[in-house]
Amino acid sequence: MITWEDFEKVEIRVGTIIDVQDFPEARRPAYKIKVDLGDNGIKKSSAQVTALYKKEEILGKQVLCVCNFPAKQIGSYMSEVLVTGFYNENNEVVLSTVERSVPNGSLMR
């Protein structure tokens, strides 16, 4: 079990996907994406969501991102935030989104 204070350390913010590119050199199929996190800037991430989403389907989608992990090198790409999701019954990633639009950069409460 974790404490409430532990949970509060995780900075989960909402952002809008503003750019999606193929990532052919990734070991597992993925996209290179850019997420607009409002006042927190535009951040890069890699998302292994190619099984369920075409590039144009996720463009403009608001997603939940963990913003206070250190940047991570993924092949030739530096991922700055973790875009969250859940595995479905076929082991495919379903993106975590918001039910209604909220301002980019909003912090999960």
C-alpha positions as CSV (number, residue, x, y, z in Angstrom):
1,M,0.0,0.0,0.0
2,I,1.1,3.6,-0.6
3,T,0.2,6.6,1.3
4,W,-1.8,9.6,0.0
5,E,1.5,11.6,0.2
6,D,3.1,9.0,-2.1
7,F,0.3,9.4,-4.6
8,E,0.6,13.2,-4.5
9,K,4.2,12.9,-5.7
10,V,3.0,11.6,-9.1
11,E,2.3,14.5,-11.4
12,I,-0.5,13.4,-13.7
13,R,-1.6,16.1,-16.2
14,V,-3.9,16.2,-19.2
15,G,-2.5,17.2,-22.6
16,T,-3.6,17.2,-26.2
17,I,-1.8,15.1,-28.8
18,I,-0.7,17.7,-31.4
19,D,1.7,15.6,-33.6
20,V,1.9,11.9,-34.4
21,Q,4.7,10.3,-36.5
22,D,5.7,6.8,-37.3
23,F,8.6,5.4,-35.2
24,P,9.9,2.6,-37.5
25,E,13.2,2.1,-35.5
26,A,11.3,1.2,-32.3
27,R,11.7,-2.4,-31.1
28,R,7.9,-2.6,-30.6
29,P,5.5,-0.8,-32.9
30,A,5.0,2.7,-31.7
31,Y,4.4,6.3,-32.6
32,K,6.4,9.4,-31.8
33,I,4.0,11.9,-30.4
34,K,4.0,15.5,-29.1
35,V,1.7,16.5,-26.3
36,D,0.6,20.0,-25.5
37,L,0.6,20.3,-21.7
38,G,-0.4,24.0,-21.6
39,D,1.8,26.1,-19.4
40,N,4.0,23.0,-18.9
41,G,5.0,23.1,-22.6
42,I,5.0,20.7,-25.5
43,K,6.6,17.4,-24.5
44,K,7.6,14.3,-26.6
45,S,6.7,10.7,-25.9
46,S,6.6,7.3,-27.5
47,A,3.3,5.5,-27.5
48,Q,2.9,1.8,-28.3
49,V,-0.7,2.2,-29.4
50,T,-0.4,1.3,-33.1
51,A,-2.5,-1.9,-32.7
52,L,-5.6,0.1,-31.8
53,Y,-5.1,3.6,-33.2
54,K,-4.3,5.1,-36.5
55,K,-2.3,8.3,-36.3
56,E,-5.2,10.5,-37.3
57,E,-7.4,8.9,-34.6
58,I,-5.2,10.1,-31.7
59,L,-4.4,13.5,-33.2
60,G,-6.3,16.0,-31.0
61,K,-7.1,13.5,-28.3
62,Q,-6.6,14.6,-24.7
63,V,-4.6,12.0,-22.7
64,L,-3.3,11.6,-19.2
65,C,0.5,11.9,-18.8
66,V,2.9,11.3,-16.0
67,C,5.1,14.4,-16.2
68,N,7.6,14.0,-13.4
69,F,9.5,11.0,-14.5
70,P,13.0,11.7,-15.8
71,A,13.3,11.7,-19.6
72,K,14.0,8.3,-21.1
73,Q,15.9,7.4,-24.2
74,I,13.9,5.1,-26.4
75,G,16.1,4.1,-29.3
76,S,17.0,7.4,-31.1
77,Y,14.1,9.3,-29.4
78,M,14.0,11.0,-26.0
79,S,10.7,10.5,-24.3
80,E,9.9,13.4,-21.9
81,V,6.5,12.2,-20.5
82,L,4.7,8.9,-20.0
83,V,1.4,8.8,-21.9
84,T,-0.8,6.4,-19.8
85,G,-3.0,3.6,-20.9
86,F,-4.3,0.1,-20.0
87,Y,-3.8,-3.3,-21.6
88,N,-7.0,-4.8,-23.0
89,E,-7.7,-8.6,-23.2
90,N,-5.5,-8.8,-26.4
91,N,-2.6,-7.1,-24.7
92,E,-3.1,-3.9,-26.7
93,V,-2.7,-0.5,-25.1
94,V,-5.9,1.6,-24.7
95,L,-5.1,5.3,-24.0
96,S,-6.2,6.9,-20.8
97,T,-8.3,9.9,-21.7
98,V,-10.6,12.4,-20.0
99,E,-14.4,12.1,-20.2
100,R,-14.8,15.8,-21.0
101,S,-12.4,18.4,-22.3
102,V,-10.3,20.2,-19.7
103,P,-7.5,22.8,-20.0
104,N,-4.2,21.4,-21.2
105,G,-1.8,21.0,-18.2
106,S,-4.6,20.4,-15.7
107,L,-3.3,18.4,-12.8
108,M,-5.1,15.3,-11.6
109,R,-6.7,15.8,-8.3
